[in-house]
Amino acid sequence: MSESDESTWKVGPLAQACGLTVRTLHHWDTIGLLSPSRRTAGGHREYTGSDIERLYQVLALRSLGLGLDTIAVCLDSGVDPTRVLRDHRESVEARLTALEHLRDRLVRIEEQVARGAGPTTSALIDALRATGAASPGADQALRRHLDDEQLQALGTHGAAVGPSAHYFLEVEWPELYRRADELRRSDVPPTDARVRRVAARMDELSALFSGGDRTISTGVRTAWREDPAALSGDASARPGRWDGLADYLDEARKGDR
């Protein structure tokens, strides 16, 4: 392999370099997940720099537990896989900070009780505020629109999804909304196949977490309308901001009926 930008890898050396088998790369080529951009005159596969970049993205997403079909959808829809790690890390760091604040306040209350004095009102208020901050915003928003049984069902279905749940909820779902909004702002009619595909993917994810329960799906959609900041992670989002987009997607769904 030369050091020029036109360098290519044959399947054997590439498989060895990234710890895969030749059979795996052949399979990914067959299913269209990762196909070499070039072939020699003899028909041998040759992977280019752009192919290596996609291979890295496939391996990054697979390490998070996503299936090959899901990875293909994510990559082909233009989702940046590096956001998976960044967004997850930032979310974990924010929760760790909130939990640390909560711990400090609980220690303070514990010390007051140990001295034989009841906790002060201000200490309790601080602890309550810290408890709220330590709870994920999306969870709080959903509790305003779903009852305990429905939330339990969401949790059960989410657990069944496994490690991919975080990606679906915090990366792919918001990204689908952004893509749909871009199409709407570009005056693409809701009957366009691109819009209908986005709406269909949203409905697939909804069914995945709701178990097909329409009342749960409706509650989640209402939460998106009324609590967009919590559900999208965009602190600047205000209620009603995406009403037009929601109506746009509903129109797209009508075309599939």
Backbone torsions as a table, in degrees:
resi	resn	phi	psi	omega
1	MET	NA	128.2	178.9
2	SER	-83.8	172.3	-177.1
3	GLU	-95.2	8.2	-178.4
4	SER	-79.4	166.8	179.0
5	ASP	-65.7	-15.1	-178.3
6	GLU	-94.1	13.4	-178.8
7	SER	-61.3	146.0	177.6
8	THR	-133.0	159.8	177.9
9	TRP	-120.2	137.8	170.2
10	LYS	-85.1	161.1	-170.2
11	VAL	-61.2	-39.1	-178.2
12	GLY	-62.8	-57.2	179.3
13	PRO	-59.6	-36.7	-179.7
14	LEU	-66.9	-43.8	179.2
15	ALA	-59.9	-42.2	-179.7
16	GLN	-66.5	-40.2	-176.7
17	ALA	-65.5	-34.2	-175.7
18	CYS	-106.9	8.9	174.7
19	GLY	75.6	23.6	177.4
20	LEU	-107.1	175.2	174.2
21	THR	-102.5	156.1	176.4
22	VAL	-60.4	-37.1	179.5
23	ARG	-60.8	-38.7	179.1
24	THR	-63.7	-46.2	-180.0
25	LEU	-64.5	-37.5	176.7
26	HIS	-63.4	-40.7	179.5
27	HIS	-64.5	-44.0	-180.0
28	TRP	-64.9	-31.6	174.8
29	ASP	-66.8	-43.6	-177.6
30	THR	-62.4	-40.8	-177.4
31	ILE	-87.4	-0.9	176.3
32	GLY	82.5	11.9	179.5
33	LEU	-76.2	-41.8	179.9
34	LEU	-148.0	100.5	-178.8
35	SER	-109.6	135.5	178.4
36	PRO	-64.9	139.3	-177.1
37	SER	-76.3	-19.5	-176.6
38	ARG	-131.6	156.7	172.0
39	ARG	-138.2	145.9	178.1
40	THR	-75.0	172.0	178.6
41	ALA	-60.0	-26.7	179.1
42	GLY	-85.7	1.6	177.3
43	GLY	89.3	8.2	180.0
44	HIS	-77.9	143.0	-179.6
45	ARG	-71.0	140.4	174.4
46	GLU	-137.4	125.5	-177.6
47	TYR	-98.6	135.0	-179.9
48	THR	-96.0	-180.0	179.1
49	GLY	-59.3	-39.8	179.3
50	SER	-66.9	-32.0	176.6
51	ASP	-67.4	-38.9	178.8
52	ILE	-64.2	-39.2	178.3
53	GLU	-61.5	-43.6	179.0
54	ARG	-66.7	-36.9	178.0
55	LEU	-60.3	-42.5	177.5
56	TYR	-59.7	-43.2	-179.7
57	GLN	-64.3	-40.5	178.3
58	VAL	-60.7	-47.3	-178.0
59	LEU	-66.6	-36.4	179.1
60	ALA	-63.7	-44.8	-179.3
61	LEU	-71.7	-36.0	179.6
62	ARG	-65.6	-32.5	179.7
63	SER	-66.4	-19.0	178.3
64	LEU	-90.3	-0.1	176.0
65	GLY	97.5	6.5	180.0
66	LEU	-76.1	146.0	176.6
67	GLY	-78.1	163.2	-176.5
68	LEU	-63.0	-38.8	179.0
69	ASP	-62.4	-42.7	-179.9
70	THR	-66.4	-40.8	178.6
71	ILE	-60.4	-43.3	-179.5
72	ALA	-61.3	-43.7	179.4
73	VAL	-62.5	-44.5	-178.5
74	CYS	-62.5	-47.9	-177.6
75	LEU	-67.6	-41.5	-177.4
76	ASP	-72.2	-19.3	179.0
77	SER	-89.0	-2.5	174.9
78	GLY	90.3	11.6	177.8
79	VAL	-70.4	133.7	179.5
80	ASP	-80.9	110.6	-176.6
81	PRO	-62.1	-25.1	-179.7
82	THR	-65.5	-20.2	177.5
83	ARG	-67.8	-26.1	179.9
84	VAL	-57.7	-52.9	-178.8
85	LEU	-68.4	-44.1	-177.0
86	ARG	-64.1	-48.6	-178.4
87	ASP	-64.6	-40.4	179.5
88	HIS	-64.4	-45.2	179.7
89	ARG	-60.6	-46.6	-179.1
90	GLU	-62.7	-38.4	178.4
91	SER	-64.6	-44.2	179.5
92	VAL	-63.8	-42.8	-179.6
93	GLU	-62.8	-40.4	179.4
94	ALA	-64.2	-40.9	-180.0
95	ARG	-70.4	-36.6	177.6
96	LEU	-62.8	-41.1	178.4
97	THR	-62.8	-44.8	179.8
98	ALA	-63.9	-40.1	179.5
99	LEU	-67.5	-34.9	177.8
100	GLU	-64.9	-41.1	176.8
101	HIS	-63.2	-42.3	178.7
102	LEU	-62.3	-42.8	179.3
103	ARG	-58.9	-45.5	-179.0
104	ASP	-59.1	-40.9	-178.7
105	ARG	-71.0	-37.1	177.8
106	LEU	-67.6	-37.6	176.6
107	VAL	-62.0	-39.7	179.8
108	ARG	-63.5	-43.5	178.5
109	ILE	-65.1	-41.7	179.9
110	GLU	-60.3	-40.0	179.3
111	GLU	-65.7	-38.8	178.3
112	GLN	-63.1	-43.5	180.0
113	VAL	-66.3	-38.7	-179.8
114	ALA	-64.0	-29.4	179.0
115	ARG	-80.9	-0.2	179.3
116	GLY	88.1	6.2	179.4
117	ALA	-108.2	140.4	176.9
118	GLY	-69.0	154.1	179.0
119	PRO	-63.6	140.9	179.5
120	THR	-72.3	158.1	179.3
121	THR	-60.6	-41.6	-178.1
122	SER	-64.3	-35.8	179.0
123	ALA	-66.6	-40.7	178.7
124	LEU	-65.6	-42.0	178.9
125	ILE	-61.5	-43.5	178.2
126	ASP	-60.5	-40.4	-180.0
127	ALA	-66.4	-40.6	178.7
128	LEU	-63.6	-42.3	178.4
129	ARG	-63.4	-41.8	179.8
130	ALA	-66.7	-35.3	177.9
131	THR	-63.4	-42.7	177.9
132	GLY	-64.1	-40.0	-179.7
133	ALA	-68.3	-27.7	-178.6
134	ALA	-79.5	-12.8	178.3
135	SER	-88.3	135.7	179.6
136	PRO	-55.3	134.9	-178.2
137	GLY	-58.1	-39.1	-178.4
138	ALA	-63.0	-37.6	179.7
139	ASP	-63.7	-43.3	178.9
140	GLN	-62.3	-41.5	-179.6
141	ALA	-63.8	-43.0	-178.9
142	LEU	-65.6	-32.8	179.8
143	ARG	-65.0	-19.8	177.6
144	ARG	-80.9	-8.9	-174.9
145	HIS	-127.5	-10.8	-179.5
146	LEU	-128.6	146.1	177.7
147	ASP	-84.2	176.9	-175.2
148	ASP	-60.6	-40.0	-179.2
149	GLU	-64.6	-41.4	179.2
150	GLN	-68.1	-39.2	177.5
151	LEU	-64.6	-37.9	177.6
152	GLN	-64.4	-39.8	178.2
153	ALA	-63.1	-42.3	177.4
154	LEU	-59.8	-43.8	-179.8
155	GLY	-63.7	-40.0	180.0
156	THR	-64.3	-47.3	-179.8
157	HIS	-67.1	-37.3	178.7
158	GLY	-63.8	-40.0	178.2
159	ALA	-63.6	-35.9	179.9
160	ALA	-67.3	-29.0	178.7
161	VAL	-66.9	-35.8	177.5
162	GLY	88.1	-154.6	-174.9
163	PRO	-59.7	-20.7	-179.0
164	SER	-71.8	-15.9	-174.7
165	ALA	-56.9	-44.2	-179.4
166	HIS	-58.8	-44.8	-178.0
167	TYR	-63.7	-46.3	-178.9
168	PHE	-58.4	-45.8	-172.5
169	LEU	-80.3	-39.4	-171.3
170	GLU	-103.9	-8.9	178.5
171	VAL	-122.8	-61.1	-173.6
172	GLU	-67.8	-44.1	-176.4
173	TRP	-61.0	-51.4	175.9
174	PRO	-59.8	-35.7	179.4
175	GLU	-65.2	-37.8	176.7
176	LEU	-62.2	-41.0	177.1
177	TYR	-62.4	-41.8	179.5
178	ARG	-64.9	-41.1	179.7
179	ARG	-64.7	-43.0	179.3
180	ALA	-62.4	-39.7	-179.5
181	ASP	-66.8	-36.8	177.1
182	GLU	-62.3	-41.5	178.2
183	LEU	-65.1	-41.8	-179.8
184	ARG	-63.6	-44.0	-178.9
185	ARG	-68.7	-21.2	177.2
186	SER	-89.3	9.4	178.1
187	ASP	63.5	28.2	173.9
188	VAL	-76.0	125.5	-177.7
189	PRO	-63.9	147.7	-178.4
190	PRO	-62.7	-17.9	178.8
191	THR	-80.4	-8.0	-179.8
192	ASP	-62.6	142.7	-177.0
193	ALA	-59.1	-32.8	-179.2
194	ARG	-65.9	-41.0	179.9
195	VAL	-69.2	-41.5	-179.1
196	ARG	-65.1	-33.7	177.7
197	ARG	-66.9	-40.3	178.5
198	VAL	-63.6	-46.1	179.9
199	ALA	-62.2	-39.8	179.8
200	ALA	-64.8	-39.5	178.8
201	ARG	-66.6	-39.6	176.4
202	MET	-59.6	-42.6	-179.3
203	ASP	-67.3	-34.0	176.4
204	GLU	-63.0	-44.8	179.3
205	LEU	-65.9	-39.9	179.0
206	SER	-60.1	-46.3	-179.7
207	ALA	-65.9	-31.6	-179.7
208	LEU	-62.5	-40.3	-176.2
209	PHE	-94.6	-22.1	-178.8
210	SER	-97.7	-10.6	-176.7
211	GLY	69.9	19.8	-179.6
212	GLY	85.0	4.8	179.4
213	ASP	-76.6	111.7	-175.8
214	ARG	-66.7	-30.5	179.7
215	THR	-67.0	-35.8	177.0
216	ILE	-68.8	-44.4	179.4
217	SER	-59.6	-41.1	179.3
218	THR	-64.1	-41.1	178.6
219	GLY	-63.0	-40.8	179.0
220	VAL	-66.1	-41.2	178.3
221	ARG	-63.9	-38.2	177.6
222	THR	-64.5	-38.8	177.5
223	ALA	-62.0	-39.6	177.5
224	TRP	-63.1	-37.4	-179.3
225	ARG	-71.6	-41.8	-171.4
226	GLU	-95.9	-22.3	-179.0
227	ASP	-131.3	54.9	-175.0
228	PRO	-62.4	-31.0	-178.8
229	ALA	-63.6	-44.4	-178.2
230	ALA	-68.8	-41.6	-175.4
231	LEU	-77.2	-32.0	-175.9
232	SER	-93.8	-19.6	-175.4
233	GLY	82.9	2.8	178.6
234	ASP	-97.0	104.7	-175.2
235	ALA	-63.3	-20.4	-178.1
236	SER	-85.2	-8.8	-178.1
237	ALA	-68.5	136.4	-179.1
238	ARG	-118.5	152.4	178.2
239	PRO	-52.2	136.3	-179.8
240	GLY	88.6	-8.7	-176.3
241	ARG	-59.1	-37.1	-175.0
242	TRP	-109.9	19.1	178.7
243	ASP	-59.3	-43.1	179.7
244	GLY	-62.6	-39.2	179.3
245	LEU	-67.9	-40.4	178.7
246	ALA	-62.2	-41.7	177.7
247	ASP	-64.7	-38.1	178.9
248	TYR	-60.9	-44.1	179.7
249	LEU	-69.7	-36.0	176.8
250	ASP	-62.2	-37.4	177.5
251	GLU	-65.5	-37.6	178.3
252	ALA	-64.4	-37.5	-179.3
253	ARG	-68.2	-29.9	-179.7
254	LYS	-62.0	-29.7	-178.5
255	GLY	-70.1	-15.9	-179.6
256	ASP	-95.7	0.2	-177.7
257	ARG	-89.9	NA	NA
